[in-house]
Amino acid sequence: MPSKYHSPRRAEVAAATRAAIVNSARELFLANGYGTVTVADIAAAAAVAVPTVYASAGGKAEILREILIPAVRDPSVADTLKAVADIDDPDDIIDVTAAGARLAHERHWDVLPSLLPHCRAEPAAAAVLDASNAECLAALAVVADRLVAVRALRSGLDHPRAVDMLWFHFGQEAWLTLVSDRGWTFDQAESWLAESAKHALRGPRPPTGSSLTRNAGGGGAP
């Protein structure tokens, strides 16, 4: 049976059409809200027919997934997890996690504050966000694994609760609340969230320079 004909030019045109559709949808979603935009609106903005939108990029939920994937699968996530795997100091693990979360959010800040609030009200969009959140939680579970491995969690705190606390501090809501709603800078948010996460996950610690701090590593008497 003859092999299917493949045209590089046709593939390029298809890719360009898909990109135009996704980019047009992105602009419309940000300007008008996900819920108010129709596939017909996207088709008109991209200068294609409605069936072409479905054939090239799928429905609104599939297009939304395409828009969110760069934020969810930002390279900083893998880089952060790789770094965390080689760190033994608990505070450094949390600091690196905070920096990685900040970078992933900051890179896509043109999309997240505007798009996410609209998406939550739409069942199809909410399903996409749930899948995205699951990937974020999986990454934070790896961080929790490392904190458990270095015996960093405070007494009585188990792994699932540690993941919840990491999500509370480094998930989307924390950054949206502090940076978007309250006007904090990313530097301020990163610093405060890191310190707050250390307190929640490791428990209160004595001030630097106290006798307890000096002896935490098993040294001699003060």
N, C-alpha and C positions, 0 to 999 in steps of 0.2 A: 504494500500500500504506500503511495507516495507521501512523503513528509509534508506537513502543513507549511504553506508558504509564509515566510517571515520577511516583512519589509521594515528595515531600520527606520525609514522615513515615516512609515505609518505609526510605528511605535513612538517616535518623537512627537508626532502630531497628537497622539492619544495622551501622552504624558503632559503636553502643553495644555491640552483641553482640560484635563483633570486638575492641573495646577490653577488654571484660570477659574474653574468652578469653586475650588476650595478657597482661593484667595478672595473671590467675590463674596462667598458665604461668610467668611471671617469678617470682612468689612461690614456687611449687613448685620451680622449678629452683634458686633460691637456697637454699631450705631443705633440699632433699633431694638435689640433684645432678641434672644433666640425664639421666644414664643410667638412673636409677631411676624417673623420672616417665613415666607412660603417657598416651596421649591420653585414655583413660577417666578418669584422675585429673584431667586438665585440665578435661574436660567436667563432672565432678562439682563441682569447685571453682567453675566459672563458672556452674553451674546450667543447663547446656544439654545436649542430646543429643550423642553422639559424632559422628554425621554432620554436625551443625551446626558442630563444631570444624573439620572438614575443609572444609566448604563456605565458612565465613567466614574462616578464617585459614590453612588448609592443615595439613600434618603438623607434627611437632615441629621439623624442620629449618627449615621456612618461618617458624614462630613464633620460633625462635631468631634467624633473620635479622632479623625485625621488632624484636626486643629489642636486637640489636647495632647496628642502623643508626644510632640516635642517637649512639652512641659513635664509630662509624667516620666518619660524616658530620657531626660536630659543626661548627658555624659557625666555630669557632676555626681549623680547618684552612684554610678559604678565606681567612680574615682574615690568617693567618700567611703564606700564599703571596703574598697581595697586598702585604703589608708587605715581604717578602723581595725582591720584584721591584724595589723602589725603594731598596734599601740597597746601598751600595758597600763599606762596611767589612766585611771577612770576620768579625771577631769579633762584630760586631753581627748579622750574618746568623745565626750560630750561636746567639747569645743569644736572638734572637727565635724561632728554631726551638725552642729548649729551653722557652721560656715558653709557646709555643703547644702543644707536646706535653704539657707539664705541665697546662695548662688542660683540654685534651681528656680526659686521663686522670682528673684530679681531679673533673671534673663527673660522671663515670660510675663513680666508685670503688665505689659500692654494688653494682655489677654485676660489674666486671672481675675482682677477686681471687677472688670466689666462683664465678663461672660459667666462666671460661676453663679452669681446670684440669680440670673435669669434661668439658668439651666435646672436649678433645683425644683422648679415648679412644673417642669415638663417630664412626664414619666419616661419617655424614651431617652431624653437627655440625662435624667437622673440615673438611669441604668449605666450609661457611659461613665458618669462620674463615680458611681459605685465601683466599677471595674478599675478606674484610675486610682481610686482611694485604696483598693485592695493591693495594688502594686506598691503604693507608697508604704502601706502598713507592712508588707512583706520585707521591704528594705529596712524599716525601723525594727522589725523583729530580729534582723541580723545584728543590728546595733545592740539590742537587748541581750542577744546571745553572748556578745563579747563582754558586756558588763557583768553577766553572770559568770563567765569564764574567769574574769579577773577578780571575782568576789567583791564587786563594787556596790551591789544593791544593799540598801539598808535592811535591817532585820524586819522580817515579816512581809517584805515586798517580793511577790513572785513574778515570773516572766510575763504572763499575760497583762498584769497590772503595769509592769514597766513599759510594755509596748504602748498601752493606753496613755501613759504619762508622756512618752516620747511623741506620740501623735498630738497630744494636747499642746505641747510646746513647739513642735516643729512642723505640724501639718498645716494645711492651707488656712484654717480659721485664725490661727495665731497671727500670721503675717497680715491677713486681711484686716483683722481688728486693729492691730497696732499701727501698721503702715498706711493702709487705705482709710480706715475709719477715724483713727486718732492722730494721724499725721506724723508718726515717728519716722525717723530715718531708718534705713536698713541697718546702719551701724548700731544705732540705739537698740533696735529690736533684737538683733543678733546677740548683743552683749547681755541684755536683760534676760532673754529667753534661755541662754546658756546657763547663766547663774541660777535662774529659777529652777531649771531642770536638774541641776546638780543638787540643789536643796531638796527637791521632791524625790529624786531617785536615791540619793545617798544619805539624806537626813542632815540636820543642822550640825555644823562642825565648829570647833573653837576658832577664835580669831587667829590669823597668822601671827606667829611669834609667841603664842602662849605655850605653857609647859606641856599641855596635851598635844599640841601640834608638833612640838619638837620631839616628842616621844612616840608619835604615831607609827614610826617605822621600826620601833623596837629598840631605840637607843637607850642610853643610860639615864640615870636620874638627873633632873634639872640642877 
